[in-house]
Amino acid sequence: MSLSWSSFKYLLLFALICVSGNALLISSPLYIKSFNIILASVCFVLSCFNKIIFIQYLKYIFPYILLFATQALIIFDFRVSSIIFILLKMFSGIVIYNYLKDEFAYKYINIIYIISLISLVLFSYNCLYGLIPGGIQTKDSTTSFFIYSQIYNLDYTFIYRNSGMFWEPGAFAGFLNFALLFSFTLPHERTAKIRNKIIVIILALLTTVSTTGYIVFFIISLYYLYQNRWLGKYLKYLLLILITFLVSYLFFSLDFLYEKISGNSENATRIVAYINYKDLLLDHFFLGRSYITGIIGEESGNGFLSHIIYVGIFGALYYYICLWYTLIKNSHSIIFSIFFIFTYILILQGEEFLVYPFFLALPFLHFKKSKSFSQC
């Protein structure tokens, strides 16, 4: 019975990840709405056995209700349906996080490991033999097999970037970096079990060729070296030099990354999104513009900026304060809490994550501080 319940928790978390980034599901409004409603219905049944979840949910969304009510009074094209859908997605994430509790990090890493392993096998096929026949076209240059998606040029030649099962490589990199981030919260006995899985996840991350993904990985690596007490001082320096060399090599040797960072490419839109959306941001800085489809172009891809535009600085501050409170409540140090939120904000620079349930409910994560982290 315990095994089946554990498997059900894995299924719940996998479903949450899918509705938060699977290329096939998010490609169609019908697919994503249907799966979100199904998941929310399952979560509603689960919440009936735990009324505390309902109370926590209502407490959390109350400030948002006030914010959205204010937006409805001043925004002429305010859409109630969009807000209901956002609140529904928050609900799903909150219920699932409450049921997983401290099991979240370990189960999440295992799921991302499987996704990474499958992606590396199929990505290797793409590199050797080109596109895999079949699949469902989700965008003009992407086909999905649900568990894996491949991107290609207009002449149908494969683009050597690994998207995993997500809508693009940058999104995959975000979920991969989250796995590395959550690994810091595991106790020593579980950390020992996932070392090989972490290596697979890092390999998958390198194949994404994601600018933001590489930068975040570099920051996470620095924190690991800083926090690990079992590595000798000289070994830490050696690893720091190797990691710095690797990131520098990738940055200067891959034109795609160099041009994107330097702004000499059309792909630099996410970095200059703050300039492109300056007027929209300033006009709705305090209360936001609400969740209205089309007010932010798809080319923006900056989740941190988009979130502020949607809910204003007050809504964004409330979200990060709740996340900070969760970290402190789970006995994490101030240094780790700052590192976590800073790294999370960096991850958000790469993709518009904060419209999906996995991220909307993030302040309700349960991940206790690992007392043995320094031993890993």
C-alpha positions in Angstrom: 0.0 0.0 0.0 2.8 2.4 0.9 4.5 1.7 -2.4 1.4 2.4 -4.4 0.9 5.7 -2.4 4.5 6.6 -3.1 4.0 5.9 -6.8 0.8 8.1 -6.8 2.9 10.9 -5.3 5.4 10.5 -8.1 2.5 10.6 -10.6 1.1 13.8 -9.0 4.5 15.6 -9.2 5.1 14.4 -12.7 1.7 15.7 -13.7 2.5 19.1 -12.1 5.7 19.3 -14.0 4.0 18.4 -17.3 1.3 21.1 -16.9 4.1 23.6 -16.1 6.2 23.1 -19.3 5.6 20.0 -21.4 5.9 21.1 -25.0 2.9 19.1 -26.2 0.5 20.2 -23.4 1.3 23.9 -23.5 1.2 24.1 -27.3 -2.6 24.0 -27.3 -5.0 26.1 -25.1 -7.4 23.1 -25.1 -4.8 20.6 -23.9 -3.4 22.8 -21.2 -6.7 23.9 -19.9 -8.1 20.4 -19.9 -5.1 18.9 -18.1 -5.1 21.7 -15.5 -8.8 21.2 -14.8 -8.3 17.5 -14.5 -5.3 18.0 -12.1 -7.2 20.6 -10.1 -10.2 18.2 -9.8 -7.9 15.4 -8.4 -6.3 17.9 -6.0 -9.8 19.0 -4.9 -10.6 15.4 -4.0 -7.3 15.1 -2.1 -7.9 18.4 -0.3 -11.3 17.1 1.0 -9.3 14.8 3.3 -7.2 17.7 4.6 -9.1 20.8 5.4 -6.0 22.5 6.6 -4.9 22.8 3.0 -8.0 24.8 2.1 -7.3 27.2 5.0 -3.7 27.6 3.9 -4.8 28.2 0.3 -7.4 30.8 1.3 -4.9 32.7 3.5 -2.3 32.7 0.7 -4.7 33.9 -2.1 -6.5 36.5 0.0 -4.0 39.3 -0.8 -4.1 38.3 -4.5 -8.0 38.5 -4.4 -7.7 42.1 -3.1 -5.1 42.9 -5.8 -7.2 41.4 -8.6 -10.4 43.1 -7.3 -8.5 46.4 -7.5 -7.3 45.6 -11.0 -10.8 44.8 -12.1 -11.9 48.4 -11.1 -9.1 50.2 -13.0 -8.3 47.9 -16.0 -10.9 48.1 -18.8 -10.1 44.7 -20.4 -9.7 42.8 -17.1 -10.6 39.1 -17.6 -12.2 37.2 -14.7 -11.7 33.9 -16.5 -7.9 34.4 -16.6 -7.8 35.1 -12.9 -9.9 32.1 -12.0 -7.5 29.9 -14.1 -4.5 31.4 -12.3 -6.0 30.7 -8.9 -6.9 27.2 -10.0 -3.3 26.5 -11.0 -2.1 27.9 -7.6 -4.5 25.5 -5.9 -3.1 22.4 -7.7 0.4 23.3 -6.8 -0.3 24.0 -3.2 -2.2 20.7 -2.7 0.5 18.6 -4.3 3.3 20.3 -2.4 1.4 19.7 0.9 1.0 16.0 0.1 4.6 15.6 -0.9 6.0 17.6 2.0 9.7 16.8 2.7 9.6 14.1 0.0 9.4 16.7 -2.7 13.1 17.3 -3.4 14.1 13.6 -3.6 11.1 12.7 -5.8 11.6 15.8 -8.0 15.3 14.9 -8.6 14.4 11.3 -9.5 11.8 12.5 -12.0 14.1 15.0 -13.6 16.8 12.3 -13.7 14.6 10.0 -15.8 13.6 12.9 -18.1 17.3 13.8 -18.5 18.3 10.2 -19.2 15.7 9.8 -21.9 16.6 13.2 -23.4 20.3 12.3 -23.6 19.5 9.0 -25.4 17.2 10.7 -27.9 19.4 13.8 -28.2 22.3 11.5 -29.1 20.2 10.0 -31.8 19.4 13.5 -33.2 23.1 14.4 -33.2 24.1 11.2 -35.0 21.2 10.6 -37.4 19.1 13.8 -37.5 15.4 14.2 -36.7 13.4 11.4 -35.3 10.5 10.7 -37.6 7.0 11.3 -36.4 5.9 13.3 -33.4 3.4 16.1 -33.1 4.3 19.5 -34.3 3.9 22.0 -31.4 5.5 25.0 -33.1 6.8 25.9 -36.5 10.2 24.4 -35.6 9.4 21.9 -32.8 8.0 18.4 -32.7 7.0 16.6 -29.5 6.9 12.9 -28.5 5.5 14.1 -25.1 8.5 12.8 -23.1 10.9 14.5 -25.6 10.8 17.4 -28.0 13.2 18.2 -30.8 13.8 21.6 -32.4 15.0 22.2 -36.0 15.8 24.8 -38.6 13.5 25.8 -41.5 15.3 23.3 -43.7 14.5 20.5 -41.2 18.1 20.2 -39.9 18.4 19.4 -36.2 19.4 22.2 -33.9 22.0 20.9 -31.5 20.2 21.9 -28.3 18.4 19.6 -25.9 14.9 20.6 -24.9 14.0 17.5 -22.9 10.2 17.3 -22.9 9.8 21.0 -22.5 8.9 23.8 -24.9 12.5 24.9 -25.5 16.1 24.3 -24.2 16.0 27.2 -21.8 12.9 25.8 -20.1 14.6 22.4 -19.7 17.6 24.1 -18.2 15.5 25.9 -15.7 14.0 22.6 -14.4 17.4 21.0 -14.4 18.9 23.8 -12.3 16.0 23.4 -9.9 17.1 19.8 -9.4 20.6 20.9 -8.6 19.2 23.6 -6.3 16.9 21.2 -4.4 19.8 18.7 -4.0 21.2 21.0 -1.3 18.2 20.3 0.9 18.6 16.5 1.0 20.0 14.7 4.0 23.4 12.9 3.6 21.9 9.4 3.3 19.8 10.5 0.3 22.5 12.7 -1.2 24.7 9.6 -1.5 22.0 7.9 -3.5 21.6 10.6 -6.1 25.3 11.5 -6.9 25.2 9.6 -10.2 21.8 11.1 -11.0 23.2 14.6 -10.5 26.0 13.8 -13.0 23.3 12.8 -15.6 21.4 16.0 -14.8 24.5 18.1 -15.3 25.3 16.4 -18.6 21.7 17.1 -19.8 22.1 20.7 -18.7 25.3 21.1 -20.8 23.4 19.9 -23.9 20.7 22.6 -23.5 23.3 25.3 -24.6 21.2 27.7 -22.6 22.7 31.1 -21.7 20.7 31.5 -18.5 21.1 27.8 -17.7 24.9 28.0 -17.8 25.1 31.2 -15.7 22.8 29.7 -13.0 24.8 26.4 -13.1 28.0 28.5 -12.5 26.4 30.2 -9.5 25.2 26.9 -8.1 28.7 25.4 -8.5 30.2 28.3 -6.6 27.8 27.9 -3.8 28.5 24.2 -3.6 32.3 24.9 -3.3 31.6 27.5 -0.7 29.4 25.3 1.4 31.2 22.0 1.2 33.5 21.4 4.1 34.8 18.0 3.1 36.6 19.3 0.0 40.2 20.4 0.7 41.0 24.1 0.1 43.3 23.3 -2.9 40.8 20.9 -4.4 38.1 23.7 -4.1 40.5 26.1 -6.0 41.1 23.5 -8.6 37.4 22.8 -9.2 36.7 26.5 -9.2 39.3 27.0 -12.0 37.9 24.1 -14.0 34.3 25.3 -13.7 35.3 28.9 -14.6 37.3 27.6 -17.6 34.4 25.4 -18.8 31.9 28.3 -18.6 34.3 30.7 -20.2 35.1 28.3 -23.0 31.4 27.6 -23.7 30.7 31.4 -23.6 33.4 32.4 -26.1 33.4 29.3 -28.3 29.7 29.1 -28.9 28.7 32.1 -31.0 25.1 31.7 -29.9 25.9 32.4 -26.3 28.4 35.2 -26.9 26.0 37.1 -29.2 23.1 36.6 -26.8 25.0 38.0 -23.8 26.6 40.8 -25.7 23.4 41.9 -27.3 24.7 41.5 -30.9 22.0 39.0 -31.8 18.2 39.0 -32.4 18.2 36.3 -29.6 19.1 39.0 -27.0 15.4 40.0 -26.5 15.2 38.4 -23.1 18.1 40.4 -21.8 16.8 43.7 -23.2 13.2 43.0 -22.3 13.5 45.5 -19.5 14.1 48.2 -22.1 11.4 46.9 -24.5 8.7 46.8 -21.8 9.9 49.8 -19.7 6.7 51.9 -20.4 4.4 49.0 -19.7 6.3 48.2 -16.5 6.3 51.9 -15.3 2.6 52.4 -16.2 1.5 49.5 -14.1 4.4 49.3 -11.6 2.4 49.1 -8.3 -0.7 47.1 -9.1 0.2 45.4 -12.4 -1.6 44.9 -15.7 -3.3 41.6 -14.7 -3.0 38.2 -16.5 -4.1 39.3 -19.9 -2.9 37.2 -22.9 -1.0 39.2 -25.4 0.1 42.2 -23.3 3.6 40.7 -23.2 5.1 39.3 -26.4 6.2 35.7 -26.5 9.7 36.9 -27.5 10.1 38.5 -24.0 10.6 35.2 -22.2 11.6 37.0 -19.0 9.5 35.4 -16.1 10.7 37.9 -13.5 9.7 40.9 -15.5 6.5 39.4 -16.7 5.4 38.6 -13.1 5.9 42.2 -12.0 3.9 43.4 -15.0 1.1 41.0 -14.2 0.8 41.6 -10.5 2.7 44.7 -9.9 5.5 45.3 -7.4 3.2 44.7 -4.5 2.1 41.3 -5.7 5.7 40.3 -6.6 7.0 41.4 -3.2 4.2 39.4 -1.5 5.2 36.3 -3.5 8.9 36.5 -2.6 8.2 37.4 1.0 6.1 34.2 1.2 8.9 32.2 -0.3 11.4 33.7 2.1 9.2 32.9 5.0 9.0 29.3 3.8 12.7 29.0 3.6 13.3 30.4 7.1 10.4 28.3 8.5 12.1 25.2 7.1 15.2 26.0 9.1 17.3 27.2 6.3 20.0 29.8 7.0 19.8 33.4 5.9 22.7 32.8 3.5 21.0 29.8 1.8 17.7 31.6 1.7 19.3 34.6 -0.1 21.1 32.2 -2.4 18.0 30.3 -3.2 15.9 33.4 -4.0 18.7 35.0 -6.0 19.2 31.9 -8.0 15.5 31.5 -8.6 15.3 35.1 -9.9 18.2 34.3 -12.3 16.3 31.2 -13.5 13.3 33.4 -14.2 15.3 35.6 -16.5 15.4 32.8 -19.0 11.7 31.9 -19.5 8.3 33.0 -18.5 7.9 30.3 -15.8 5.6 32.2 -13.4 2.4 31.5 -15.1 2.5 27.8 -14.4 1.4 25.9 -11.2 4.8 24.5 -10.3 6.1 28.1 -9.9 3.0 29.9 -8.7 2.7 27.6 -5.7 6.5 27.6 -4.9 6.1 29.4 -1.6 4.3 26.2 -0.3 7.2 23.9 -0.9 8.4 21.7 2.0 12.1 21.2 2.1 13.7 21.0 5.5 17.3 22.0 5.9 19.7 19.1 5.5 21.7 18.9 8.7 24.3 16.8 6.9 24.7 18.9 3.8 28.3 19.8 4.5 29.1 16.1 4.3 27.9 15.6 0.7 
